[in-house]
Amino acid sequence: MKRSLSFLVWIRRTLGVALIIGVVIAILHSQKPVVLTASAALVDEGPLPDLGGAIGWLNSVPLERKSLQGKVVLVDFWTYTCINSLRPLPYVKSWAAQYKDAGLVVIGVHTPEFSFEKERVNVENAVRNLKVSYPVAIDSNYGIWRAFHNEYWPAQYLIDGKGRIRYHHFGEDDYGEIERVIQKLLQENGATGVDKGLARVSPDGIEAAPSRDIQSPETYIGYRQAEHFASPGGFAKDSRKTYSPPARPALNQWGLSGSWKVGEESAVPQTPSGKIVFRFHARDLHLVLAPANDGKPVRFKMTLDGIAPGENCGADSAPDGTGEVREPRLYQLIRQKGQIKDRTFEIQFLDSGVHALDFTFG
């Protein structure tokens, strides 16, 4: 789960890094409703906000509160490069199909984190490639996000047949609890024959559940949110600089090699052969990448502890470490098959112009 940038900046400025975890836990505990049990009453959190802030809709005509009256609605806030948003998708898609005839309407609200996620064509491609068939509101201006006072990717809100928000959930997991709430609200709404069983979902690929041994945090590459950057001399913001990689990076340190221009959101190699080095500890390593501004694919080659990844390659790389960046999205570059331990990842871009934005792990 990730929270919006404005919150993270405020918390760092006000309290310092040492208190971030404690503050986030306290806020989550204060906002999350009581865990659902067989006899628990769901709370009324107010009316379904207006959905008019969407700049467009996919898979549907524009939906609004009036047309949704009498339906149980699941609103899922997500963004297509966020690994935390992608892992719940198999469950959300399953619920949309399983409970449609009982009166459930699932709405995906795509609220972007990165600038290229605001472009309709990129959202359309992601929705098609991810096989999302339920309605998706394109919330590039954060209109629906603000109407819900939402701050998380992913976030799920459940609305009853009377148009009242009765439950919310932030982050991954708790899929069984969410589905039980769906069943309960459908029954309250008069649906009969609702299956009491839970969806059997076995996600694989990039949507698979994370491992239990992740010691590396999400790490942004643009200087606005970058942490643990270890190349000598630090960043030259918004200007070209030749970087050297850290000689012996500690766990979660990373660096650049070659000529790069580092902006607020991304870093772009200015010549072929630019490299990124990252010392990490996780089963999976993902990297948000976008091709050059002219749209041409960018080739890459990567290593794990100095050699080709072999069977530890990800869905978007070959065993010899090669691959291409053809569209702006999250790329799974490493999925380890053996023991999880501290490893050094290195990726070299064989063409200039790629935009490197964000590491995530699983």
C-alpha positions as CSV (number, residue, x, y, z in Angstrom):
1,M,0.0,0.0,0.0
2,K,1.2,3.5,-0.7
3,R,-0.1,6.8,0.4
4,S,-0.3,10.0,-1.7
5,L,2.9,12.1,-1.9
6,S,1.5,15.1,-0.1
7,F,1.0,13.0,3.1
8,L,4.6,11.5,2.9
9,V,6.2,14.9,2.4
10,W,4.2,16.4,5.4
11,I,5.1,13.5,7.6
12,R,8.8,13.7,6.9
13,R,9.0,17.4,7.3
14,T,7.0,17.4,10.5
15,L,8.1,14.3,12.4
16,G,11.1,12.9,10.7
17,V,11.7,9.5,9.2
18,A,12.0,7.6,12.5
19,L,8.3,8.2,13.3
20,I,6.8,7.5,9.9
21,I,5.9,3.8,10.6
22,G,4.3,4.6,14.0
23,V,2.2,7.4,12.6
24,V,0.9,5.4,9.6
25,I,0.0,2.5,11.9
26,A,-1.8,4.8,14.2
27,I,-3.8,6.5,11.4
28,L,-4.7,3.1,9.9
29,H,-6.0,1.8,13.2
30,S,-8.0,5.0,13.8
31,Q,-9.7,4.9,10.3
32,K,-10.3,1.2,9.7
33,P,-13.7,-0.1,10.9
34,V,-14.2,-3.1,13.1
35,V,-13.2,-6.4,11.6
36,L,-16.3,-8.1,10.2
37,T,-17.7,-11.1,12.0
38,A,-20.8,-13.1,11.4
39,S,-22.8,-10.7,13.6
40,A,-20.9,-7.4,13.1
41,A,-23.0,-4.4,12.0
42,L,-21.4,-2.4,9.2
43,V,-21.1,1.3,9.9
44,D,-22.6,4.1,7.7
45,E,-19.7,6.3,6.4
46,G,-21.8,8.7,4.4
47,P,-23.2,8.8,0.9
48,L,-21.5,7.7,-2.3
49,P,-19.6,10.8,-3.5
50,D,-20.2,12.2,-7.0
51,L,-18.4,10.4,-9.8
52,G,-18.5,13.4,-12.2
53,G,-14.8,14.1,-11.7
54,A,-13.8,11.4,-14.2
55,I,-12.4,12.7,-17.5
56,G,-13.6,9.5,-19.3
57,W,-14.9,6.0,-18.8
58,L,-13.7,2.6,-20.2
59,N,-16.0,-0.4,-20.6
60,S,-19.0,1.7,-19.7
61,V,-21.1,4.8,-20.3
62,P,-20.4,7.4,-17.5
63,L,-21.9,6.1,-14.2
64,E,-23.4,8.4,-11.6
65,R,-25.0,8.0,-8.2
66,K,-28.6,8.1,-9.5
67,S,-28.0,5.2,-12.0
68,L,-26.3,3.1,-9.2
69,Q,-29.2,3.3,-6.8
70,G,-30.4,-0.1,-5.9
71,K,-27.0,-1.7,-6.6
72,V,-24.2,-2.8,-4.3
73,V,-21.1,-1.0,-5.6
74,L,-17.4,-1.8,-5.1
75,V,-15.2,1.2,-5.9
76,D,-11.5,0.2,-6.3
77,F,-8.9,2.9,-6.5
78,W,-5.8,1.8,-8.4
79,T,-3.1,2.9,-10.8
80,Y,-1.6,0.5,-13.3
81,T,2.1,0.8,-12.5
82,C,1.6,0.2,-8.7
83,I,2.4,-3.4,-7.7
84,N,0.1,-3.0,-4.6
85,S,-2.7,-2.1,-7.0
86,L,-2.0,-5.0,-9.4
87,R,-1.9,-7.8,-6.9
88,P,-5.6,-7.4,-5.7
89,L,-6.8,-7.3,-9.4
90,P,-7.4,-11.1,-9.7
91,Y,-9.8,-10.9,-6.7
92,V,-11.6,-7.8,-7.9
93,K,-12.1,-9.3,-11.4
94,S,-13.4,-12.5,-9.8
95,W,-15.9,-10.6,-7.6
96,A,-17.1,-8.6,-10.6
97,A,-17.9,-11.7,-12.5
98,Q,-19.2,-13.9,-9.6
99,Y,-21.6,-11.4,-8.1
100,K,-22.7,-9.4,-11.2
101,D,-26.1,-11.2,-11.5
102,A,-26.7,-10.7,-7.7
103,G,-26.5,-6.9,-8.2
104,L,-22.8,-6.0,-7.6
105,V,-21.3,-3.2,-9.8
106,V,-17.5,-3.0,-9.6
107,I,-16.0,0.4,-10.6
108,G,-12.2,0.7,-11.0
109,V,-11.1,4.3,-10.4
110,H,-7.8,4.8,-12.1
111,T,-6.1,7.7,-10.4
112,P,-2.5,8.1,-11.7
113,E,0.7,8.5,-9.7
114,F,3.1,9.2,-12.6
115,S,2.6,11.7,-15.4
116,F,2.3,9.2,-18.2
117,E,-0.5,7.4,-16.3
118,K,-2.7,10.4,-17.0
119,E,-2.8,9.7,-20.7
120,R,-6.0,7.9,-21.8
121,V,-4.3,5.7,-24.3
122,N,-1.9,4.3,-21.7
123,V,-4.8,3.5,-19.4
124,E,-6.7,1.9,-22.2
125,N,-3.7,-0.3,-23.1
126,A,-3.3,-1.3,-19.4
127,V,-7.0,-2.1,-19.0
128,R,-6.9,-4.3,-22.1
129,N,-3.6,-6.0,-21.3
130,L,-4.8,-6.7,-17.7
131,K,-8.1,-8.1,-19.0
132,V,-10.2,-5.7,-16.9
133,S,-13.7,-5.8,-18.2
134,Y,-15.7,-3.9,-15.6
135,P,-16.2,-0.1,-15.8
136,V,-13.1,2.0,-15.2
137,A,-13.3,5.7,-14.5
138,I,-10.3,7.7,-15.7
139,D,-9.6,10.0,-12.8
140,S,-6.5,11.8,-14.2
141,N,-7.4,15.1,-12.4
142,Y,-8.1,13.4,-9.0
143,G,-11.7,14.5,-9.0
144,I,-13.1,11.2,-7.7
145,W,-10.1,10.7,-5.4
146,R,-10.8,14.0,-3.7
147,A,-14.5,13.4,-3.5
148,F,-13.8,10.3,-1.5
149,H,-11.1,12.0,0.5
150,N,-8.9,9.0,-0.5
151,E,-5.2,8.9,0.0
152,Y,-4.2,5.3,-0.8
153,W,-3.4,2.9,-3.6
154,P,-5.1,0.5,-3.5
155,A,-8.3,1.4,-1.7
156,Q,-11.7,-0.3,-1.8
157,Y,-15.0,1.2,-0.8
158,L,-18.3,-0.8,-0.6
159,I,-21.6,1.1,-1.1
160,D,-25.0,-0.5,-0.2
161,G,-28.2,-0.5,-2.3
162,K,-29.3,2.8,-0.7
163,G,-26.1,4.6,-1.8
164,R,-24.3,4.6,1.5
165,I,-20.7,3.8,2.1
166,R,-20.7,0.9,4.5
167,Y,-17.0,-0.3,4.5
168,H,-13.6,0.6,3.3
169,H,-10.2,-1.2,3.1
170,F,-6.8,0.2,2.4
171,G,-3.9,-1.9,0.9
172,E,-3.6,-5.5,0.0
173,D,-4.8,-8.7,1.6
174,D,-8.0,-9.2,3.7
175,Y,-9.7,-10.5,0.5
176,G,-11.9,-12.9,2.4
177,E,-13.2,-10.1,4.7
178,I,-14.0,-7.9,1.7
179,E,-15.8,-10.7,-0.1
180,R,-17.9,-11.4,3.1
181,V,-18.9,-7.8,3.2
182,I,-20.0,-8.0,-0.5
183,Q,-22.1,-11.0,0.3
184,K,-23.6,-9.3,3.4
185,L,-24.6,-6.2,1.5
186,L,-26.0,-8.1,-1.4
187,Q,-28.2,-10.1,1.0
188,E,-29.3,-6.8,2.7
189,N,-30.2,-5.6,-0.7
190,G,-32.6,-8.6,-1.3
191,A,-30.3,-10.8,-3.4
192,T,-31.1,-14.5,-3.0
193,G,-28.9,-17.5,-3.6
194,V,-25.7,-15.6,-2.9
195,D,-22.9,-18.2,-2.7
196,K,-21.4,-18.2,0.8
197,G,-18.1,-19.6,-0.4
198,L,-15.1,-17.4,-1.2
199,A,-13.5,-16.9,-4.6
200,R,-10.7,-19.4,-5.4
201,V,-8.0,-17.2,-6.9
202,S,-4.4,-18.4,-7.7
203,P,-2.6,-15.3,-9.1
204,D,0.6,-15.8,-10.9
205,G,3.1,-13.6,-12.8
206,I,3.2,-10.0,-11.7
207,E,-0.1,-10.4,-9.8
208,A,1.2,-13.2,-7.5
209,A,1.2,-12.6,-3.8
210,P,4.5,-11.2,-2.4
211,S,7.0,-13.3,-0.6
212,R,7.3,-13.2,3.2
213,D,10.9,-12.2,3.1
214,I,11.0,-8.6,1.7
215,Q,13.6,-6.3,3.2
216,S,13.7,-3.7,0.4
217,P,11.3,-0.8,0.3
218,E,9.7,0.9,-2.7
219,T,12.5,3.2,-4.0
220,Y,11.9,6.2,-6.3
221,I,14.5,7.2,-8.8
222,G,13.5,10.8,-9.5
223,Y,15.0,13.2,-7.0
224,R,11.6,14.4,-5.6
225,Q,11.2,11.2,-3.5
226,A,14.6,9.4,-4.0
227,E,16.2,7.7,-1.0
228,H,19.4,5.7,-0.4
229,F,21.1,7.1,-3.5
230,A,24.8,6.1,-3.1
231,S,26.6,7.3,-6.2
232,P,29.5,9.7,-5.2
233,G,28.6,13.3,-5.3
234,G,24.8,12.9,-5.1
235,F,22.3,14.1,-7.7
236,A,22.8,16.9,-10.2
237,K,19.1,17.9,-10.4
238,D,17.6,18.5,-13.8
239,S,21.0,18.6,-15.5
240,R,23.3,16.2,-17.2
241,K,26.0,14.5,-15.1
242,T,28.3,11.5,-15.5
243,Y,27.8,9.2,-12.5
244,S,29.9,6.4,-11.0
245,P,28.2,3.5,-9.2
246,P,28.8,2.8,-5.5
247,A,31.7,0.4,-5.2
248,R,30.1,-1.8,-2.5
249,P,26.5,-0.8,-2.0
250,A,24.9,-1.7,1.3
251,L,21.5,-3.3,1.4
252,N,18.9,-1.0,-0.3
253,Q,21.5,1.4,-1.6
254,W,21.5,2.1,-5.3
255,G,23.4,4.2,-7.8
256,L,23.8,5.3,-11.4
257,S,26.6,4.7,-13.9
258,G,27.2,6.8,-17.0
259,S,25.7,10.0,-18.3
260,W,22.2,10.7,-16.8
261,K,19.7,13.5,-16.4
262,V,17.8,13.1,-13.1
263,G,14.5,14.9,-12.9
264,E,11.8,15.1,-10.2
265,E,10.0,12.0,-11.4
266,S,12.5,10.0,-13.4
267,A,16.1,9.6,-14.5
268,V,17.0,9.4,-18.2
269,P,20.3,8.1,-19.6
270,Q,21.8,10.6,-22.1
271,T,23.9,8.1,-24.0
272,P,23.7,4.3,-24.6
273,S,25.2,2.1,-21.8
274,G,23.7,3.9,-18.8
275,K,23.4,1.6,-15.8
276,I,21.5,1.4,-12.5
277,V,22.8,-0.7,-9.7
278,F,20.6,-1.8,-6.7
279,R,21.4,-4.0,-3.7
280,F,18.1,-5.6,-2.7
281,H,16.6,-8.4,-0.6
282,A,13.3,-9.8,-2.0
283,R,12.0,-12.6,-4.3
284,D,10.8,-10.2,-7.0
285,L,12.3,-7.0,-8.3
286,H,10.1,-4.6,-10.5
287,L,11.0,-1.4,-12.2
288,V,8.7,1.2,-13.6
289,L,10.1,2.2,-17.0
290,A,8.9,4.2,-20.0
291,P,10.4,4.3,-23.5
292,A,12.2,7.2,-25.0
293,N,10.1,10.3,-25.8
294,D,10.1,9.4,-29.5
295,G,8.4,6.1,-28.6
296,K,11.3,3.9,-29.9
297,P,11.9,0.7,-27.8
298,V,14.9,0.7,-25.5
299,R,16.9,-2.5,-25.2
300,F,18.4,-3.5,-21.9
301,K,20.6,-6.2,-20.4
302,M,20.7,-7.0,-16.7
303,T,22.7,-9.2,-14.3
304,L,22.1,-10.7,-10.8
305,D,25.3,-10.8,-8.7
306,G,27.3,-10.1,-11.9
307,I,25.9,-12.9,-14.1
308,A,22.8,-13.5,-16.2
309,P,19.7,-14.2,-14.1
310,G,19.0,-17.6,-15.7
311,E,15.9,-19.1,-14.1
312,N,15.6,-16.1,-11.8
313,C,14.6,-13.8,-14.7
314,G,11.2,-12.1,-14.4
315,A,8.2,-12.1,-16.8
316,D,9.7,-9.2,-18.7
317,S,13.2,-10.4,-19.1
318,A,14.9,-13.4,-20.7
319,P,17.2,-15.9,-18.9
320,D,20.2,-14.2,-20.6
321,G,19.1,-10.9,-19.0
322,T,17.9,-9.2,-22.1
323,G,14.6,-7.4,-22.8
324,E,13.0,-4.3,-24.2
325,V,11.1,-1.3,-22.9
326,R,8.2,-0.8,-25.4
327,E,5.5,0.9,-23.3
328,P,5.3,2.8,-20.0
329,R,4.5,0.3,-17.3
330,L,5.8,-1.8,-14.4
331,Y,8.3,-4.4,-15.6
332,Q,9.0,-7.6,-13.6
333,L,12.7,-8.1,-14.1
334,I,13.6,-10.7,-11.3
335,R,11.7,-13.5,-9.8
336,Q,14.0,-15.7,-7.8
337,K,13.4,-19.4,-7.6
338,G,15.8,-20.3,-4.9
339,Q,16.9,-18.9,-1.5
340,I,16.1,-15.2,-1.0
341,K,19.2,-13.3,0.2
342,D,20.9,-10.0,-0.4
343,R,21.6,-9.7,-4.2
344,T,23.1,-7.0,-6.4
345,F,21.0,-6.2,-9.4
346,E,22.4,-4.2,-12.4
347,I,20.6,-3.1,-15.5
348,Q,22.3,-1.5,-18.5
349,F,20.3,0.3,-21.1
350,L,21.7,-0.3,-24.6
351,D,19.9,2.7,-26.1
352,S,19.4,6.2,-24.7
353,G,16.2,7.9,-23.7
354,V,14.5,5.4,-21.3
355,H,12.7,6.9,-18.3
356,A,13.4,5.0,-15.1
357,L,11.0,5.9,-12.3
358,D,10.5,3.4,-9.4
359,F,11.7,0.1,-7.9
360,T,9.2,-2.1,-6.1
361,F,9.6,-5.6,-4.6
362,G,7.7,-8.7,-3.9
